[in-house]
Structures are given as structure tokens and as C-alpha cells.
Amino acid sequence: MIVGFIFALIAGSLVSLQNIFNSKVNERAGSWATTTLVLGLGFLASLTMGLIFEGGKLFQLYGMKPWYWMSGVIGVGVVTCIVQGIKRLGPTIGVSIALISQLAFALWWDSMGFMGLDKVPFTFKHLLGVLVIVAGIVVFKFGGGKESQAKSKMIQNGLKHLGGN
């Protein structure tokens, strides 16, 4: 369980970092070029690592249903939408909303047992957890006063200056 927890923490930090890189690429290359670069380089990296660690077993896909391959197509939507969300909302709010959506849909799919998942009973506690996260985002986004917003704007401008934008 602890190993799974550590992997999930690492994944969260990497997704957040990747989203920042993606938004920077999008500033220079546009949405579709960004998606192509991100997924293309990801393909090359995962193919290389797969061949190193699994060798020929990498392509043994026994019992896999063909529609599972749609995951790659879904990835195009993920990258495109998160890049656009960050562009319009900023990294923190864009990623936060994406995480809320991810959590809510995962809860729904678990509760319904979609796509062969083990059905997990939906409880008020689950709903409350999602609502607390949503409330946190609302407070984060709209809870600061004018002074807090001015400081945030100043920090953003300073970071843009440091980044050469």
C-alpha cells in the first residue's frame, strides 16, 4: 500500500510538472503541435523504456480487447484540454479543476462498475470528500482580497520576466 501511495504522489507531481511544460510549449507552438510533441515524445520514451525493461514481451498483448486501444486517442483529448484550461485559467486552477473532474468521474465509474471495474458502493462520505475539494478550489480562487490578488499578479509578472516572456 505504501508503494502505491508513493507512486501516486510521484505521478501527481509529474502530471503537474508536465502540465507546466505543456503550457510553455503551447505558448510557442500552438495546441495541436503541443499535443503532437507531447504524445510523440511520450511514445518514443515509453517504447525505448519498454524495450529496455521488457524486450520482446512488450508486444505480447494477450486477451486485450481492441477498444482498450482508445486510451491513446483519449490522451489527445487530455493533453489538448488541459493545455487550453491552463492557458485560460492558469496552472493552479486549471489543474485543480482537472483533478476534481478526475476524482468525480473516477468515483462515478467505480460506483457504477464501468468497464469491468469492481463496483464500489457510493457513500455520502465519498460525495462529501469531492465537495470539500471543490470548496477548497472556490476558496483558493475567489477567497483572496484585493491585496492577495495584487501580490499574486506581482508574482506572476515576476515569473514571466524571469522566464524571458
N, C-alpha and C positions, 0 to 999 in steps of 0.2 A: 504494500500500500504506500509506503514512504517513497519508494522508487517511482511509482506512478505520480505521486504528488510533485516530486522533483521534476519529472519530465513535463508535467502540466505547467509548472512555474516557468521552466525554460521556454516552453512553447509560447506562453503568453508574452514573455519578454522578446522573443524572436519575432512574433507577429507584430508587436508594437514597433520594433526596430525596422522591420520590413516595410511597414506602412509609411514610416517617415522617409525611407529611401524611395519608395514608390512615388510619394508625393513630390519629392525633389526631381525625380526623373520626369514626372508628368509636367512639371513647370517648363522643361526644356524640350520634351519630345511629343507631348500630347497623349491622350488617353489610350488609343489603340497601340501606339508604339510602345508605351509603357507596359501594357498588358502583354504584348508580344515579347518584349525583352525579359520581363519578369518570369513568364511561364517558359520561354525558350531556354533561358539560362538555368532555370529550375530543372527543366528536363535534362539538360546536359549534366548538371551536377548530380542529379539523382541517378541517371544512367551510369555515370562514372563510379559513384559510390556503390551502386548496386552490383556492378560488375566486379569491383574490388572485393566486396564482402560476400556476395552470393555466387559469383561466377555464372555458369550456365543455368543454375537453378532460378535465376532471376526471371526467366521467361516461362517457367512451368506454372501455368495458371489453371490448375485442375479444378473443375467444378465451379468456375466463376461464371456467373450469369452475364451475358453480353451487355445488358443495360447498366451494370455497375461501372462500365467504362465511361458513362456520362459524367462521372466525377470530374474529369478533366475539363469538360465543357462548362460545368458549374463553376470551376475555378476561374474561367474567363469572366463570368459574372461577378464573382467575389472580388477579383482584382480591380475590374473596371469600376464597380460600385464603391468600393472603399476608397479608391483614389479620388473619385468625384466627391464623396462625402467629406473627406479630409480637405479637399480643395475649397469646399464651400463652408465648412463648419470649423475647420482647424483640427489638428491631430487628436486632442484630448476628447472633444465632444464627438467627433466622427467615430473614433474607435470605441468610445463608451456606448454610443447608440448601437454600433455593430455588435458589441458584446451583449448588450441587453437583448437584442434581437436573437442572437445565437442562443443565449440561455433560455429565452422564452420558447423558441421553436424546439430546442432540444428537450425541454420539459414536455411540450405538447407531443412530440414524436415518441418520447419514452412512454408517456401516459397512454397513447393510442396503440403502441406496439407496432408502429410503421416499419416497413421494410425488414421485417424479421427480427426487430429488436424485442428483447424481453419486456413485456408490459409491466410498467412500474405504476403503482397506484398514485393518482393525483391527490395531493392533500392541500389543505389550507396553508400549511407551513411552506410548501413549495411556492404557492402563489404569493404569500407574504414576502418570501425571500426575493422574488423578482421585483415586487413593488417597492421594497426597501432600496434596491439598487436603482430603480427608476427615480425614486425620490431623491437619492443622492446625486444623480446626474442633474436633476432640476435645480437642486440647491447649488450645486457647483456652477452651473451655467448662469442662473438668474439670481443667486443669493448675494453676490458681492455688491457693495455700494459703489458709488462713483469713484472713490479713492482706489478701491480694489481694481476696478476696471481700468483706471488710468495707469496703475502700476503694471497690470497685465499687458496693456498696449505698449508701454515703455519697454518691457522685457522683450516682447515680440519684435519691436523695431530694432532693439539692440541685437537680437539673434539674427535678424535679416541682414543687418550691417556686417556682423561677423562672418556670415555665410557668403558674402560677396554679392547679395541680391540688390 
